Amino acid sequence: MAKTSRKAVDVIVLGAGAAGLMCAFTAARRGLKVLVLEKANKVGKKILMSGGGRCNFTNYSVDAGNFISGNPHFCKSALSQFTQWDFIELVKQHGIDYEERKHGQLFCLNSANDVLAMLLQECEQSAVEIKTHCQLKSVSALSAQDDKRYRVSLIQADGESGNQLELDCHSLVVATGALSVPTLGGSDIGYVIAEQFNLPLTPRRAGLVPFMFSDSMQPLCERLSGCSLEVEVTCNGSQFAENLLFTHRGISGPAILQISNYWFPGDEIEINLLPGIDVGEWIQQRKQQQGKTRLKTALSQLLPKSLVGELEKLCWPEHAESAMAEFSDKRLLEIAEKLGHWRLKPSATRVIVQPKSL
Ligand SMILES: Cc1cc2nc3c(=O)[nH]c(=O)nc-3n(C[C@H](O)[C@H](O)[C@H](O)COP(=O)(O)OP(=O)(O)OC[C@H]3O[C@@H](n4cnc5c(N)ncnc54)[C@H](O)[C@@H]3O)c2cc1C
């Protein structure tokens, strides 16, 4: 039977993603002995994929309102202790080149690997120990009299044989990520451990996900698949001005992924297809200046042609062959209103993975 090795540290961090690595060196800087246990063969896989490989590591404008939380005060407290400027300072100290993109987003100029290398260097400098290939067997509470409060049992299966380890710690941090893109390591073990320790779980749902439709929007999206445009999308009082992308299954793109966090089944979303333009006034002007032109032709100056074709079928099918001069002013205003406030009712979000154990 394989021998079991025992060891004790101050802090064990489960998961060597962005959260786990950051937490590990922060604790170690306080003089604590920290051990990070990672299931995968490599650390920080999701960081490497982030921001299309360039990692959008922070934003010039960050406040508690940007975070969705059952306890908004937690975000306020966390952000007051570590701001975007602290992270930017760290990035600068490591000589990482970065650029500002729209909405104050900061991305690495070179590669997301720079951010991972920075976190690992900070861990190394603070003497954090990191073990990969860790198959977690159990987490248990030790008796209240002990200095160490938790025992983590695992097999470290690096190579042919596996070493059985029993690791005791005073503080246990579970930073095992969430369920999105399971190939990058995220798992639901955090929820399982929380249940084991009778910690209350809030209801969970997928965030940053595309929308699907079961009505006539579904074939429309399929026909427009690949078409994208800048929009303003609103739902339940939140609004995002970003890109929308039609896909075979529905709508996606940054604007939709963001608003999906505020959407609940049964809700409508409202899309302004021409943000920043007074569409009513614009159409009236076109009617006066280009009265012989068809509305579809005029709108194609502002919107993708394929989308205008679909909008025509939806909003002014009776006028498909008419010149703009033949539309009444009232009818044009109705159409303008629709383009600025296109109301859609998604049937569901496109969830890639369902929780396994809960
Ligand atoms: C394609 C994509 C692009 C993104 N782009 C950005 C971006 O540009 N900017 C941004 O801020 N965010 C971005 N995100 C989101 C961001 O990547 C995640 O929010 C962040 O990586 C989550 O970090 P985490 O440490 O909580 O979890 P993870 O990165 O998932 O890390 C969890 C770690 O725990 C390990 N683990 C799981 N189970 C166990 C176990 N039982 N025992 C031990 N270890 C375990 C996993 O292997 C993993 O290494 C992106 C996400 C995706 C999918």
PDBQT file of the ligand as one rigid body, heavy atoms in Angstrom, charges set to zero:
ROOT
HETATM    1  C1  LIG A 401     -12.672  32.624 -23.163  1.00  0.00    +0.000 C 
HETATM    2  C2  LIG A 401     -12.628  33.479 -21.924  1.00  0.00    +0.000 A 
HETATM    3  C3  LIG A 401     -12.108  34.756 -21.959  1.00  0.00    +0.000 A 
HETATM    4  C4  LIG A 401     -12.066  35.553 -20.817  1.00  0.00    +0.000 A 
HETATM    5  N1  LIG A 401     -11.509  36.786 -20.870  1.00  0.00    +0.000 NA
HETATM    6  C5  LIG A 401     -11.395  37.530 -19.734  1.00  0.00    +0.000 A 
HETATM    7  C6  LIG A 401     -10.695  38.777 -19.728  1.00  0.00    +0.000 A 
HETATM    8  O1  LIG A 401     -10.137  39.202 -20.743  1.00  0.00    +0.000 OA
HETATM    9  N2  LIG A 401     -10.642  39.472 -18.555  1.00  0.00    +0.000 N 
HETATM   10  C7  LIG A 401     -11.192  38.985 -17.383  1.00  0.00    +0.000 A 
HETATM   11  O2  LIG A 401     -11.101  39.652 -16.336  1.00  0.00    +0.000 OA
HETATM   12  N3  LIG A 401     -11.830  37.801 -17.364  1.00  0.00    +0.000 NA
HETATM   13  C8  LIG A 401     -11.924  37.074 -18.508  1.00  0.00    +0.000 A 
HETATM   14  N4  LIG A 401     -12.552  35.860 -18.475  1.00  0.00    +0.000 N 
HETATM   15  C9  LIG A 401     -13.058  35.379 -17.185  1.00  0.00    +0.000 C 
HETATM   16  C10 LIG A 401     -11.859  34.935 -16.357  1.00  0.00    +0.000 C 
HETATM   17  O3  LIG A 401     -11.026  34.118 -17.136  1.00  0.00    +0.000 OA
HETATM   18  C11 LIG A 401     -12.326  34.167 -15.154  1.00  0.00    +0.000 C 
HETATM   19  O4  LIG A 401     -13.269  34.946 -14.454  1.00  0.00    +0.000 OA
HETATM   20  C12 LIG A 401     -11.153  33.887 -14.218  1.00  0.00    +0.000 C 
HETATM   21  O5  LIG A 401     -10.143  33.221 -14.903  1.00  0.00    +0.000 OA
HETATM   22  C13 LIG A 401     -11.657  33.045 -13.091  1.00  0.00    +0.000 C 
HETATM   23  O6  LIG A 401     -10.562  32.785 -12.273  1.00  0.00    +0.000 OA
HETATM   24  P1  LIG A 401     -10.685  31.752 -11.091  1.00  0.00    +0.000 P 
HETATM   25  O7  LIG A 401      -9.343  31.675 -10.452  1.00  0.00    +0.000 OA
HETATM   26  O8  LIG A 401     -11.843  32.084 -10.243  1.00  0.00    +0.000 OA
HETATM   27  O9  LIG A 401     -11.072  30.365 -11.801  1.00  0.00    +0.000 OA
HETATM   28  P2  LIG A 401     -10.261  29.476 -12.855  1.00  0.00    +0.000 P 
HETATM   29  O10 LIG A 401      -9.399  30.299 -13.711  1.00  0.00    +0.000 OA
HETATM   30  O11 LIG A 401     -11.264  28.562 -13.484  1.00  0.00    +0.000 OA
HETATM   31  O12 LIG A 401      -9.288  28.636 -11.930  1.00  0.00    +0.000 OA
HETATM   32  C14 LIG A 401      -9.746  27.581 -11.124  1.00  0.00    +0.000 C 
HETATM   33  C15 LIG A 401      -8.611  26.602 -10.988  1.00  0.00    +0.000 C 
HETATM   34  O13 LIG A 401      -9.016  25.611 -10.062  1.00  0.00    +0.000 OA
HETATM   35  C16 LIG A 401      -8.606  24.356 -10.550  1.00  0.00    +0.000 C 
HETATM   36  N5  LIG A 401      -9.461  23.329  -9.935  1.00  0.00    +0.000 N 
HETATM   37  C17 LIG A 401     -10.744  23.000 -10.221  1.00  0.00    +0.000 A 
HETATM   38  N6  LIG A 401     -11.163  21.982  -9.440  1.00  0.00    +0.000 NA
HETATM   39  C18 LIG A 401     -10.118  21.678  -8.628  1.00  0.00    +0.000 A 
HETATM   40  C19 LIG A 401      -9.922  20.706  -7.607  1.00  0.00    +0.000 A 
HETATM   41  N7  LIG A 401     -10.870  19.834  -7.273  1.00  0.00    +0.000 N 
HETATM   42  N8  LIG A 401      -8.724  20.657  -6.972  1.00  0.00    +0.000 NA
HETATM   43  C20 LIG A 401      -7.731  21.515  -7.314  1.00  0.00    +0.000 A 
HETATM   44  N9  LIG A 401      -7.850  22.442  -8.294  1.00  0.00    +0.000 NA
HETATM   45  C21 LIG A 401      -9.033  22.527  -8.936  1.00  0.00    +0.000 A 
HETATM   46  C22 LIG A 401      -8.769  24.479 -12.058  1.00  0.00    +0.000 C 
HETATM   47  O14 LIG A 401      -8.005  23.505 -12.750  1.00  0.00    +0.000 OA
HETATM   48  C23 LIG A 401      -8.276  25.904 -12.295  1.00  0.00    +0.000 C 
HETATM   49  O15 LIG A 401      -6.889  25.968 -12.529  1.00  0.00    +0.000 OA
HETATM   50  C24 LIG A 401     -12.582  35.050 -19.605  1.00  0.00    +0.000 A 
HETATM   51  C25 LIG A 401     -13.110  33.754 -19.555  1.00  0.00    +0.000 A 
HETATM   52  C26 LIG A 401     -13.139  32.961 -20.695  1.00  0.00    +0.000 A 
HETATM   53  C27 LIG A 401     -13.684  31.571 -20.606  1.00  0.00    +0.000 C 
ENDROOT
TORSDOF 0
